[in-house]
Amino acid sequence: MIFDKNESRIKELTRKDARKYSERIAELTERGPEWWVMYYDSTSKRHAEKCPEEFQKSRKLAQVFERQVLTSIDKGEHIVKEFRVVTIADLCDFYITDKMKKSERTGQRGGLSAAKTMAGAIKRHLGHYSFDALCKKPEILVALFDDFPEKSWSQKTIWNFYVVLRRVINLWIDKKLLTCRNPLDAVDTPPQNIRVMDYVPTQADYDSIIMACITEGLPQSAINLIGAVRYTGLRIREVLGWQAEDFCLYPDDGSTPYFKTKILKQGRSCQITIPMRKELWEIIKNQLGERTGGPVWQWKNPPYGLFEIRQEDGKIKRLYDIAGVQVERPFHDFRKTFKMELKRQGLSKEITKNIMGHASDSMDDYYSHFSRVDLESAVAQSWVKPPISNQNSNQKKNGDFET
């Protein structure tokens, strides 16, 4: 149904006190009709929406807009006026608030911190767009994923960005706050590419990376930062939060040097004390020099740009590609390396979870990738020695290769 809102206002003011509101009534009369359309959405909720400017010239044009609205409702593609100006940043805030409420209700905070991080990235790249703009121009999303601006991100992280963005929008659709299709339907799902997630960087990988850092002339502090993550297994932002006064390099009682650090556990920050490996002790000693206070590192945010090296031909190449290693994430993959070192020492799951800030057994398992060498002990006792093929045996007799 369409109606003239100015006419409705005039009737209301006349009913209240025509004499008192005479000037306002005259002003509304001079303005002429202001056409609105009243309709019910798919949930039977009533809405009143002002017709766009191009449909305000006559009743017939207002009826054309009404038919467009009703048709889009039937197709399930209509966005009610209250949500046309809602931005993606608003949707992200709503999503995080909903997750926090669920966490408080269930007492489970696993994944909340990661969701906040990814929602922040979505707000950074898409937050200023209105939801209506993305629905009308899904090519904005297509262009974003075709040439993703975060060049240092792995395919896995881009895939997570896509998944969280879909959840952010679907939350509003599922709650019947939006009655339309998700504009991400226009985007091909990015490849998850979990190959690197199944690979645990080795000490040889680390040595190759450090050598590449030296060859490419990276500052010593950057080399130290990689080593700090590699020999603690902590998250890069936890490492960047270190203060010099938190390190005890020379304990008075002659015990193992240690440091205090804040870690995220179940989405909450807590401080723990961790004994240092000799390798970390040497790194921190080098990094601090004579300093006894202040931040250990000069960066507040991860210096990913340091790992993108400009070649002589002008092209940008990742440092880790130059090093010839499979590690895609400059720091984070070494959490798996450290986790596996703890596992190989036979430490309990509770200790490995606590030292690395993993809230659940599933996350502990996620970072555990046992190699063939790790698993050989399960069958080793059944073999006196591994079998040798006849061909290999003949080669040995002929002295073709050494044993």
Secondary structure, 3 states (H helix, E strand, C coil): CEEEHHHHHHHHHHHHHCCCCHHHHHHHHHHCCCEEEEEECCCCCEEEEECCHHHCCCHHHHHHHHHHHHHHHHHCCCCCHHHHCCEHHHHHHHHHHHHHHHHHHHCCCCCHHHHHHHHHHHHHHHCCCEHHHHHHCCHHHHHHHHCCCCCCCCHHHHHHHHHHHHHHHHHHHHCCCCCCCCHHHHCCCCCCCCHHHHCCCCHHHHHHHHHHHHHCCCCHHHHHHHHHHHCCCCCHHHHHCCEHHHEECCCCCCCCCEEEEEEEECCEEEEEEEECCHHHHHHHHHHHCCCCCCECCCCCCCCHHHHEEECCCCCEEEHHHHHCCCCCCCCCCHHHHHHHHHHHCCCCHHHHHHHHCCCCHHHHHHCCCCCHHHHHHHHHCCCCCCCCCHHHHHHHHCCCCCC
